[in-house]
Structures are given as structure tokens and as C-alpha cells.
Amino acid sequence: MLSGSAQTSAGGEARLSLAHVLLFLVSLFRSLSLSLQELCNIASPLKNLGTRNLVSLRPLPSLAGFLPSLSRTASRLDRARSWLRALARPPCLDARTSPRSSDHSRRENPRFAPPPRPAMANVSVAAEWLLLYNRYYRKPELYPMRWRHIDLGRNKVACAPFGGPIAVIRDDSKIVQLYAESALRKLRVFNSAGVLIAETVWKHPGGRLIGMSWADDQTLICLVQDGTAFRYNIHAELLEPSISMGKECFEQNVADCVFWGNGLVCITEANQLFCVSDLKNPQPYKLSDPGLEDSPLCVAVIEPQYVMSGNVEVLMGVPEGGLLVVEEDSVQRVEQVGGEVLGPLQKMAVSGDGKWLAAFTHDGQLLVMPTDFSEIKFSCNCESALPPEQMAWCGMDSIVLYWDDMLLMVGPIGEPVRYLYDEPVVLIPECDGVRILSNTSMEFLQRVPDSTVSIFKIGSTSAAALLYDALDHFDRRSAKADENLRLIRSSLPEAVGACIDAAGHEFDVPRQRTLLRAASYGQAFCSHFQRDRIQEMCKTLRVLNAVRNPDVGIPLSIKQYKLLTSSVLVSRLINAHQHLLALRISEYLGMNQEVVIMHWACSKITASLAIPDAALLEMLLDKLQLCKGISYAAVAAHADKNGRRKLAAMLIEHEPRSSKQVPLLLSIGEEDTALMKATESGDTDLVYLVLFHIWQKRPALEFFGMIQAKPLARDLFTTYSRCYQHEFLKDFFLSTGQLQEVAFLLWKESWELGKNPMASKGSPLHGPRIKLIEKAHGLFAETKEHNFESKAAEEHAKLLRIQHELEVTTKQPIFVDSSISDTIRTCIVLGNHRAAMKVRTEFKVSEKRWYWLKVFALATIRDWDALEKFSKEKRPPIGYRPFVEACVDADEKGEALKYIPKLADPRERAEAYARIGMAKEAADAASQAKDGELLGRLKLTFSQNAAASSIFDTLRDRLGVS
């Protein structure tokens, strides 16, 4: 296709040919009004350049308007002539043998020798571009592949996005000839430059390998025919457990599968769909039955994050035409889009944002429609009824289709662009283009950024192009640099920004440097520009250039890098064991280096089984100490997991945080050290953790011996055991000779037993209580320091026994756990004076206490006759005041009058009369006492009675007291 399309060589490279040069000359002729004779004289030395690639001839843009003024025309012409002469000069001649080396002015003034011309740079850069309608595309080679004897046509290939690794395994569905290689299939993992990372022998059962793909975390998922998905890391190490798609899938066998970032959909031979939406937490489930008899022609997936329901949508092209949209609980048939009937779809591809679907029909049409199937946005006749082997989106601007020997790029408008290949390729979609992997190279097909177009497009007069040109003049010490700057003075910030942006999108390091120099040069004359933009871009490019190194092999573009983020990039470098580079990037970007160093340490331990523990510890500490606050416990845990317990114990000694140190010490069996560290930290939770662990692991006596020397651990253990483990605590106290503590525990147990609701009315539980108290008495008796406790326990047991007998005889549960005084009082109230006397005698109750108890007990039952009789038995040792109080409390003033006159103290007698409201008798008694303070209190008592108050005033005046 010659009109509006371009073809390149089989390698897909755009080279400067005679056709390009002639087209450039024609453009110069048009724009500079050169004479035909002069043009022929300039072009005559180019006749030996050859006519290769004339089939790729396409008109270049006109250079009309290339020069802003006539004063610049001569300068451009001189440079064009010089460049053409230099291009025509035989390559075997250098400056010393060239006829022009005899130019005396140039020999004597070498600083005027012509430096590299930007015209040639601009043409060489733009010559690599192809035009798709009004948008330029380029396809630079990222790497020549370093692998050997790898034929993509004989293998299954899985390429990770964002410049990730490449997995290759011999395709068992094809009959291939084996050369000098083993019959055993090997799974090989390469970086994007073809450098071998790891390989392993494939020896899994389960039938043919249906498909494989890289998950978002760079885990390789390999699905076999029986529905088992095996997982590998980037080092070709099998990860457990594998994923099973279920029994039904196992019975039906898998026929095809589709992967996306973190999910998988498989189609069985019975045309049933099974899905895993999250490979990190695999929960296989069955989608709705599509009801197909024949296998689908093609399958595509819309990821859950782009679906309103949050569930995956599976698009299936069916032989009868149209497509099916299958979800977990529904199946929708789409037969028409925008009023047009869909024929059978042979190939489908969903855009990266999930909004667009590209579909190749049975009649060679490429349709692009939104995923809501509301309209057909555009269609293109690809002039081939055969479906493409691969189809992918090139960013969001075009679609790339691949047949056996041709790559076709289709845009919404304009003629498609073709690339010819004589070897198989694999398309790897990216967010801003598509990587093209072949047997010999890795290329990146992308739309040329607008900033790059504005600078390098032939004939560009943009501010960025003039700034780039000004740098060239400045390097040649030409005054025209200032002229260029004056022309773009008003738009200089935009020009600087365009140069910075263009540098970020470049893969060629010298070109990056030149563009950044141009930006820096323009920034010096620009006062309103963010100064840190160049620094930030330099940082970004340093990182990108480092990871693009073929030994690393991560060819990220700047857009991919920003979408991936630096932290994820560092994580991927760590997983690839590029620890030094990851550390330098982390340090350069001001990121946390702990993750890098820790992963390196763990990897070092795994790979250094032959190195002695002491030597390996020194190597580890040398690096671990670079990062403050790093978790030595995590590294020690990895060492213990790898069977190096001694190394783990040595590492954990350097862990400053007890909360991480102690649990690991327990896991490696260092209980003594763990207990010591926990008690030193003062963290009671850690101490309890160690105590419970040792409690379960060690014999009781050994456990007691460990905690006896640790006061904090001992106290915490006793506090806990007092609440929950009495028996174990008693064993501890007995083993340490603390008999009194055992006695206290027994006594406490007796009280707890008394709280039982059944311990009443002569319950047999009183017997065990008494026995416990008697045991406590015996233990107290064995110690000389606890005589009081021993006597109290003895009397408690005796009282409890008497109270138990009283409850049995009276059939009233009111005696147990009451005091001696309450027991006596209760017996008197019940009329059981003999029992009360027995308790008095048994516990040697004093006479005064006896009188007090009996007086108030008789007043309680209002037995006034018995009370009077009791007062006359003999002179009460407590006097008659308790009798008066008992009667007054019972509101028996008449009974109280029997005992008030017997009070010997006139003050008590006066107060007693006042309490029963007898003012005159109180005044008489108070007069005998001659106490002014007493008279004042009595007056206040009778303050409501004016006559009584006057009596006390008269009495005070007569006695002369104040």
C-alpha cells in the first residue's frame, strides 16, 4: 500500500535512505527557492547511497514557513549544504585526507570547524517516525535480545507488562524438531533484554499447558488442562499452594483461558466458564452457563474494576454472530451495535481503561465500539479475511494487529501503517504503546509525544524547536543563539517545559542530555519557571536509565514509571535480586531502605548455607547497621526458618525492640533469654506471654525455679494464679516453702465455698469448709510468725461448726458466716439463752460485751420484763446507760424512766431526760452538774419550747455560769 502508508525492512527499522534525502532536498527547494542546477550540484555526490527502501517512499511535510525571516534563510541553507556535503563525503576519508582539509582558514582556526548540525539530528530523529493520519508513531529498538536459540514460534511466551520478565516454555501442542537440546521441557525466565534469570524443568502432571501469564505481583500463573494453576516466582521457583479451579472444571478439562492483572477465567471443553477474581486469595466460582454448543471463536475480559457491578464480564464471540456478555448471574446477547448487525467476531481486545472494545469480524473489518455497545465508533477494512494471530491496543490511540509476516497499525482516521517481519513476534500491550518482542529484538511502538514532535518535526518553528536550535548556536559560539531567544522570549517557559517533557520520553541517553541542556539553557533566561522541574526530571531519568540497562532489563517509559510508582519498582528490583540497584535508587529518591536491606539479608542467608554462622553474622551486621531501626527479628526469623537457629539467636541479640525480640526467642526455644528480656523491658504483656509459653512447655518444678529468681515474673504469676489457678499456685508456694501463703489460699477457698447457694440449711458443704480452715490452721501453726492467724483460723473453724449446728437445730440459715456477737444476739432473739451462753463460754466473751449484747437483744424483741429482771440480777458492769438507750431507741419512754434515775452521772441523767422530753427533770439534773456548756446544749434541745428555754436561762443566771 503505497498511498498514505509506509513499509519498512523486515527488521522494522527506519533507516535514512536516498529517498529521504531527496525528499528533504525537494522541501528545501520549495522553501528556499533554490535553483534546480544548484540543487542537482548538491545532490550529485549522493548517487552512490543506493536506492534501498524506495518502496517506503512517502511525502515528508513541506518546509513552507520554516524560516521566520529572510535573514535566517541563508544560515539554514549554509548548514543544509554543509550537511549534504558531509553526508556525501566517502566514509574512508577523515579530516586529514579530505581535500577540504587544505582549507587554511579552517586549519588555522579549528574552533570554526563545523560542529554536529541540528538539521541532521532533526532529520534523523524524524526519519524514524511514521505518520498515521495526523499523529506520528515511532518504533525504537529497546534491546537486541541476548538469548540464544530461542524461537518464539516453537514456544509459549508470557510477557509481563511494565517492562517485566518474559517466561518461555516449549509449546507441547506443536510438533517441533529438537536440536542439541534435552527432550525435557524447561520453563525459562528472561528479563526484557533476553538475559536468563532462572530456569527449571517442567514436570507437572495435569495434561497440556493451556496458558500462562504474569500477575500484577510478577507471579507466573501456569494453567494446565485439568484446571490446576501452578504458581512460580520470577526465579522459576514453584510457590505453594497451587490453585485448583474446582472438581467440575477438573472433570470437563480446560480448553482455553484468559488472564488479566490479578484474575483468571477458564473455558472448559463443555463451554462452561470458571473464574478466579483474586489470585492472591483464590476462590474459584462458576459463571452463568452461556448455553453454547460450539466453542467460542474468541474470548475477552472486562476487568471487575471497570464494571459497575464490580464483577468480571466475559465477552465471547459466537459462530452464529454477535457476542455474549457473561457474568456470574446473567448472560446478555449482543447482536446489534448502533443499528448494525454484528457478524461473527474472530478476535477481540479490550482497551487498557476498559471503555473500548476492538473486534475483528469474519469479513476482515476492524470495529471499535464502547463496552456498553451503544455505537460503532469507527471501522476499518483490513483487506484480510484471516483473523490476526494477535491484536492489542497501542496505548489509547490505535490498534495493532499481527499476522504471520505483517504488523498492521490502525487508527480512527487515515490509512493504516504496515510493518513487515520475517520472524514471529509477540505483542505486549502497555499503557502508552505496545512492546514488540521478536527472536532478535525488543521494540517499543508508541505515539510520538507532542513535545517531541514540536522539537524534531521537520520544518517545525515552535518555540521548543527554536530553543533547541539556539543551544546548537550557543555551542558553536554563534550570535544567532541570542536571536533565537529573542524570537521566543514570550513563550520561553513553554519551550523549556517542552524540552524537559521530551527528554523524559526519550530512551536515547545522549538525546536526553541534549534536551535537558536546551531546557537548562532556556531556563537561565526565564524568570517565571519552576526551577526544580529539571532536577526532578534528571532524577527520574537517572532511575529509568539505570533500570533500562540490559543487565536489569526493565525498559520503562516515563508514563509507565509514574503509573507503576517508584516503590513498586524498588519492590520488583528486590524480587529480581537487584539489591544494590534497589538500594541506590531508594537512597537517591529518599525512600525507606529497610525493605531492601532486609530482603538482601534474607536472600543472603538462603544462599549462604556453606558460610559459618559467625562469618555470616559479621557480613549481615555490616549491612544491617546501615539502616537505623531495622528489624533484626525478621531476619532472625528467616534464619530460623532456614534451619540456622544459632545464627538466629545471634541476630536477635541485636534487636532493640523487646516486643519483636521476645516472641522470636520463644519460637527458637530460648525461653530463659526470653524471660530475662521480657522482665528487663518491664512490659507485663510480654512477661505474661513468656510465662504462659513456659507454663505449657516446662515441668512445674522447673517452671517454679525459673520464675522464683525473677520478682516481676513471680509477682505476675501469683497475681494471675490467685484469680484462676489456685491449685497450681499452692504447688508453687509449697515448692518454695511459703506455707502461710498456702494457708491463706485455703482460707480464701473456704470463703469462696461459702458463697455457694447450696451452703445453707445444714448443707454438707459446710464440712469441707471447716476442713479447709482446719488445714489453714495447721499450716499457720507450723510457722512462728503467724500465731494470730493460726488462732483466728482455729476459732473460725470452731465458730463455723457451732453455727452449722445452730442452723440444723433451728432450721434457719441465719447463723453461718456471722460474727460471734451476731450469733449471741441471734440466739437471745430466738429465745435460745442456753445456746447464747454456750457461745459466750466457748469463745470467752467478756461480761461487759455480754451485757451489751443481751440488753439490745431483749430490747429488740421488746421483752421489757426480762430486761428489768436482767438489770436487777446484779449491778450491771456497763452501768444503766445502755438500758436507757435501748429503751429510747425502741421509743419506750416509760421503760426508760425506770433506769434514768439509776444513772450515777448527773450529766448523763440530764441528757437522758432531755431525750425523752422532760425539761424540768433535765434542768434539775443539770443544776447538780453546774455545767454551763451542758445547760447551753439542753437549751438548744428545747429551743422550740419557750417555757423550757426560760427555765434554762434562769438556771444559768442563778448558778452564775456562762
Summary of the structure (lengths in Angstrom):
residues: 962
radius of gyration: 51.0
end to end distance: 136.6
largest distance: 161.7
contacts: 2956
relative contact order: 0.04
helix: 48%
strand: 16%
